[in-house]
Amino acid sequence: MADVNDVLAANRATVIDLVAAAERSAATWTTPPAPGKWSPSQVVEHVAGGLEEAANVVSGAPSIPMPRFPAPAGQTVLQPDLEEGRVSEGVAVQQGV
């Protein structure tokens, strides 16, 4: 089994390498690849915010109001026909029936 001090030293060396790499790539990290596009840091911040909010929702405490999505168009338009056993000709053709 590895000595705890050896593991901590290896972790510290890895963190130092990571910080150095981040410092070398600072301009790339904050520069969008094209006008109107997000920089890598903006993309990461957006994803992190989404993950944080997903965790809030799962825990039952969303920090923003969650949208209520309407039923899919096919469900509201076709549901009465499907319940009565009818399928319109257009739908049958689209589905390859």
Distance bins in CASP14 RR format, pairs under 12 A and 6 or more apart:
PFRMAT RR
TARGET T0000
AUTHOR 0000-0000-0000
RMODE 2
METHOD distances of the structure
MODEL  1
1 7 0 0 0 0 1 0 0 0 0 0 0
2 8 0 0 0 0 0 1 0 0 0 0 0
2 9 0 0 0 0 0 1 0 0 0 0 0
2 10 0 0 0 0 1 0 0 0 0 0 0
2 11 0 0 0 0 0 1 0 0 0 0 0
3 9 0 0 0 0 1 0 0 0 0 0 0
3 10 0 0 0 0 0 1 0 0 0 0 0
4 10 0 0 0 0 0 1 0 0 0 0 0
4 11 0 0 0 0 0 1 0 0 0 0 0
5 11 0 0 0 0 0 1 0 0 0 0 0
5 12 0 0 0 0 0 1 0 0 0 0 0
6 12 0 0 0 0 0 1 0 0 0 0 0
6 13 0 0 0 0 0 1 0 0 0 0 0
7 13 0 0 0 0 0 1 0 0 0 0 0
7 14 0 0 0 0 0 1 0 0 0 0 0
8 14 0 0 0 0 0 1 0 0 0 0 0
8 15 0 0 0 0 0 1 0 0 0 0 0
9 15 0 0 0 0 0 1 0 0 0 0 0
9 16 0 0 0 0 0 1 0 0 0 0 0
10 16 0 0 0 0 0 1 0 0 0 0 0
10 17 0 0 0 0 0 1 0 0 0 0 0
11 17 0 0 0 0 0 1 0 0 0 0 0
11 18 0 0 0 0 0 1 0 0 0 0 0
12 18 0 0 0 0 0 1 0 0 0 0 0
12 19 0 0 0 0 0 1 0 0 0 0 0
13 19 0 0 0 0 0 1 0 0 0 0 0
13 20 0 0 0 0 0 1 0 0 0 0 0
14 20 0 0 0 0 0 1 0 0 0 0 0
14 21 0 0 0 0 0 1 0 0 0 0 0
15 21 0 0 0 0 0 1 0 0 0 0 0
15 22 0 0 0 0 0 1 0 0 0 0 0
16 22 0 0 0 0 0 1 0 0 0 0 0
16 23 0 0 0 0 0 1 0 0 0 0 0
17 23 0 0 0 0 0 1 0 0 0 0 0
17 24 0 0 0 0 0 1 0 0 0 0 0
18 24 0 0 0 0 0 1 0 0 0 0 0
18 25 0 0 0 0 0 1 0 0 0 0 0
19 25 0 0 0 0 0 1 0 0 0 0 0
19 26 0 0 0 0 0 1 0 0 0 0 0
20 26 0 0 0 0 0 1 0 0 0 0 0
21 28 0 0 0 0 0 1 0 0 0 0 0
21 29 0 0 0 0 0 1 0 0 0 0 0
22 28 0 0 0 0 0 1 0 0 0 0 0
22 29 1 0 0 1 0 0 0 0 0 0 0
22 30 0 0 0 0 0 1 0 0 0 0 0
22 40 0 0 0 0 0 1 0 0 0 0 0
22 41 0 0 0 0 0 1 0 0 0 0 0
22 44 0 0 0 0 0 1 0 0 0 0 0
23 29 0 0 0 0 1 0 0 0 0 0 0
25 31 0 0 0 0 0 1 0 0 0 0 0
25 39 0 0 0 0 0 1 0 0 0 0 0
25 40 0 0 0 0 1 0 0 0 0 0 0
25 41 0 0 0 0 0 1 0 0 0 0 0
26 39 0 0 0 0 0 1 0 0 0 0 0
26 40 0 0 0 0 0 1 0 0 0 0 0
26 41 0 0 0 0 1 0 0 0 0 0 0
27 39 0 0 0 0 0 1 0 0 0 0 0
27 40 0 0 0 0 0 1 0 0 0 0 0
27 41 0 0 0 0 0 1 0 0 0 0 0
28 39 0 0 0 0 1 0 0 0 0 0 0
28 40 1 0 0 1 0 0 0 0 0 0 0
28 41 0 0 0 0 1 0 0 0 0 0 0
29 38 0 0 0 0 0 1 0 0 0 0 0
29 39 1 0 0 1 0 0 0 0 0 0 0
29 40 1 0 1 0 0 0 0 0 0 0 0
29 41 1 0 1 0 0 0 0 0 0 0 0
29 42 0 0 0 0 1 0 0 0 0 0 0
29 43 0 0 0 0 0 1 0 0 0 0 0
29 44 0 0 0 0 1 0 0 0 0 0 0
29 45 0 0 0 0 0 1 0 0 0 0 0
30 38 0 0 0 0 0 1 0 0 0 0 0
30 39 1 0 1 0 0 0 0 0 0 0 0
30 40 1 0 0 1 0 0 0 0 0 0 0
30 41 1 0 1 0 0 0 0 0 0 0 0
30 42 0 0 0 0 1 0 0 0 0 0 0
30 43 0 0 0 0 0 1 0 0 0 0 0
30 44 0 0 0 0 0 1 0 0 0 0 0
30 45 0 0 0 0 0 1 0 0 0 0 0
31 37 0 0 0 0 1 0 0 0 0 0 0
31 38 0 0 0 0 0 1 0 0 0 0 0
31 39 1 0 1 0 0 0 0 0 0 0 0
31 40 0 0 0 0 1 0 0 0 0 0 0
31 41 0 0 0 0 1 0 0 0 0 0 0
31 42 0 0 0 0 0 1 0 0 0 0 0
32 38 1 0 0 1 0 0 0 0 0 0 0
32 39 1 0 1 0 0 0 0 0 0 0 0
32 40 0 0 0 0 1 0 0 0 0 0 0
32 41 0 0 0 0 1 0 0 0 0 0 0
32 42 1 0 0 1 0 0 0 0 0 0 0
32 43 0 0 0 0 1 0 0 0 0 0 0
33 39 1 0 0 1 0 0 0 0 0 0 0
33 40 0 0 0 0 1 0 0 0 0 0 0
33 42 0 0 0 0 0 1 0 0 0 0 0
33 43 0 0 0 0 0 1 0 0 0 0 0
36 42 0 0 0 0 0 1 0 0 0 0 0
37 43 0 0 0 0 1 0 0 0 0 0 0
38 44 0 0 0 0 1 0 0 0 0 0 0
38 45 0 0 0 0 1 0 0 0 0 0 0
38 46 1 0 0 1 0 0 0 0 0 0 0
38 47 0 0 0 0 0 1 0 0 0 0 0
39 45 0 0 0 0 1 0 0 0 0 0 0
39 46 0 0 0 0 0 1 0 0 0 0 0
40 46 0 0 0 0 0 1 0 0 0 0 0
40 47 0 0 0 0 0 1 0 0 0 0 0
41 47 0 0 0 0 0 1 0 0 0 0 0
41 48 0 0 0 0 0 1 0 0 0 0 0
42 48 0 0 0 0 0 1 0 0 0 0 0
42 49 0 0 0 0 0 1 0 0 0 0 0
43 49 0 0 0 0 0 1 0 0 0 0 0
43 50 0 0 0 0 0 1 0 0 0 0 0
44 50 0 0 0 0 0 1 0 0 0 0 0
44 51 0 0 0 0 0 1 0 0 0 0 0
45 51 0 0 0 0 0 1 0 0 0 0 0
45 52 0 0 0 0 0 1 0 0 0 0 0
46 52 0 0 0 0 0 1 0 0 0 0 0
46 53 0 0 0 0 0 1 0 0 0 0 0
47 53 0 0 0 0 0 1 0 0 0 0 0
47 54 0 0 0 0 0 1 0 0 0 0 0
48 54 0 0 0 0 0 1 0 0 0 0 0
48 55 0 0 0 0 0 1 0 0 0 0 0
49 55 0 0 0 0 1 0 0 0 0 0 0
49 56 0 0 0 0 1 0 0 0 0 0 0
49 57 0 0 0 0 0 1 0 0 0 0 0
49 63 0 0 0 0 1 0 0 0 0 0 0
49 64 0 0 0 0 0 1 0 0 0 0 0
50 56 0 0 0 0 1 0 0 0 0 0 0
50 57 0 0 0 0 1 0 0 0 0 0 0
50 58 0 0 0 0 0 1 0 0 0 0 0
50 62 0 0 0 0 0 1 0 0 0 0 0
50 63 0 0 0 0 0 1 0 0 0 0 0
50 64 0 0 0 0 0 1 0 0 0 0 0
51 57 0 0 0 0 0 1 0 0 0 0 0
51 58 0 0 0 0 0 1 0 0 0 0 0
52 58 0 0 0 0 0 1 0 0 0 0 0
52 59 0 0 0 0 0 1 0 0 0 0 0
52 61 0 0 0 0 0 1 0 0 0 0 0
52 62 0 0 0 0 0 1 0 0 0 0 0
52 63 0 0 0 0 1 0 0 0 0 0 0
52 64 0 0 0 0 0 1 0 0 0 0 0
53 59 0 0 0 0 0 1 0 0 0 0 0
53 60 0 0 0 0 0 1 0 0 0 0 0
53 61 0 0 0 0 0 1 0 0 0 0 0
53 62 1 0 0 1 0 0 0 0 0 0 0
53 63 1 0 0 1 0 0 0 0 0 0 0
53 64 1 0 0 1 0 0 0 0 0 0 0
53 65 0 0 0 0 0 1 0 0 0 0 0
53 66 0 0 0 0 1 0 0 0 0 0 0
54 60 0 0 0 0 0 1 0 0 0 0 0
54 61 0 0 0 0 0 1 0 0 0 0 0
54 62 0 0 0 0 1 0 0 0 0 0 0
54 63 0 0 0 0 0 1 0 0 0 0 0
54 64 0 0 0 0 0 1 0 0 0 0 0
54 66 0 0 0 0 0 1 0 0 0 0 0
55 61 0 0 0 0 1 0 0 0 0 0 0
55 62 0 0 0 0 1 0 0 0 0 0 0
55 63 0 0 0 0 0 1 0 0 0 0 0
56 62 1 0 1 0 0 0 0 0 0 0 0
56 63 1 0 1 0 0 0 0 0 0 0 0
56 64 0 0 0 0 1 0 0 0 0 0 0
56 65 0 0 0 0 0 1 0 0 0 0 0
56 66 0 0 0 0 1 0 0 0 0 0 0
57 63 0 0 0 0 1 0 0 0 0 0 0
57 64 0 0 0 0 1 0 0 0 0 0 0
57 65 0 0 0 0 0 1 0 0 0 0 0
57 66 1 0 0 1 0 0 0 0 0 0 0
57 67 0 0 0 0 0 1 0 0 0 0 0
58 66 0 0 0 0 0 1 0 0 0 0 0
60 66 0 0 0 0 0 1 0 0 0 0 0
69 75 0 0 0 0 0 1 0 0 0 0 0
70 76 1 0 0 1 0 0 0 0 0 0 0
70 77 0 0 0 0 0 1 0 0 0 0 0
71 77 0 0 0 0 1 0 0 0 0 0 0
71 78 0 0 0 0 0 1 0 0 0 0 0
71 79 0 0 0 0 1 0 0 0 0 0 0
72 78 0 0 0 0 1 0 0 0 0 0 0
72 79 0 0 0 0 0 1 0 0 0 0 0
73 79 0 0 0 0 0 1 0 0 0 0 0
74 80 0 0 0 0 0 1 0 0 0 0 0
74 81 0 0 0 0 0 1 0 0 0 0 0
74 82 0 0 0 0 1 0 0 0 0 0 0
74 87 0 0 0 0 0 1 0 0 0 0 0
74 88 0 0 0 0 0 1 0 0 0 0 0
74 91 0 0 0 0 1 0 0 0 0 0 0
74 94 0 0 0 0 0 1 0 0 0 0 0
75 81 0 0 0 0 0 1 0 0 0 0 0
75 82 0 0 0 0 1 0 0 0 0 0 0
75 83 0 0 0 0 0 1 0 0 0 0 0
76 82 0 0 0 0 0 1 0 0 0 0 0
77 87 0 0 0 0 0 1 0 0 0 0 0
77 88 0 0 0 0 1 0 0 0 0 0 0
77 90 0 0 0 0 0 1 0 0 0 0 0
77 91 0 0 0 0 1 0 0 0 0 0 0
78 84 0 0 0 0 0 1 0 0 0 0 0
78 85 0 0 0 0 0 1 0 0 0 0 0
78 86 0 0 0 0 1 0 0 0 0 0 0
78 87 1 0 0 1 0 0 0 0 0 0 0
78 88 1 0 0 1 0 0 0 0 0 0 0
78 90 0 0 0 0 0 1 0 0 0 0 0
78 91 1 0 0 1 0 0 0 0 0 0 0
78 92 0 0 0 0 0 1 0 0 0 0 0
78 94 0 0 0 0 0 1 0 0 0 0 0
78 95 0 0 0 0 0 1 0 0 0 0 0
79 85 0 0 0 0 0 1 0 0 0 0 0
79 86 0 0 0 0 0 1 0 0 0 0 0
79 87 0 0 0 0 0 1 0 0 0 0 0
80 86 0 0 0 0 1 0 0 0 0 0 0
80 87 0 0 0 0 0 1 0 0 0 0 0
80 88 0 0 0 0 0 1 0 0 0 0 0
81 87 1 0 0 1 0 0 0 0 0 0 0
81 88 1 0 0 1 0 0 0 0 0 0 0
81 89 0 0 0 0 0 1 0 0 0 0 0
81 90 0 0 0 0 0 1 0 0 0 0 0
81 91 0 0 0 0 1 0 0 0 0 0 0
81 92 0 0 0 0 0 1 0 0 0 0 0
82 88 0 0 0 0 0 1 0 0 0 0 0
82 91 0 0 0 0 1 0 0 0 0 0 0
85 91 0 0 0 0 0 1 0 0 0 0 0
86 92 0 0 0 0 0 1 0 0 0 0 0
87 93 0 0 0 0 0 1 0 0 0 0 0
87 94 0 0 0 0 0 1 0 0 0 0 0
87 95 0 0 0 0 1 0 0 0 0 0 0
87 96 0 0 0 0 0 1 0 0 0 0 0
87 97 1 0 0 1 0 0 0 0 0 0 0
88 94 0 0 0 0 1 0 0 0 0 0 0
88 95 0 0 0 0 0 1 0 0 0 0 0
88 97 0 0 0 0 0 1 0 0 0 0 0
89 95 0 0 0 0 0 1 0 0 0 0 0
89 96 0 0 0 0 0 1 0 0 0 0 0
89 97 0 0 0 0 1 0 0 0 0 0 0
90 96 0 0 0 0 1 0 0 0 0 0 0
90 97 0 0 0 0 1 0 0 0 0 0 0
91 97 0 0 0 0 1 0 0 0 0 0 0
END
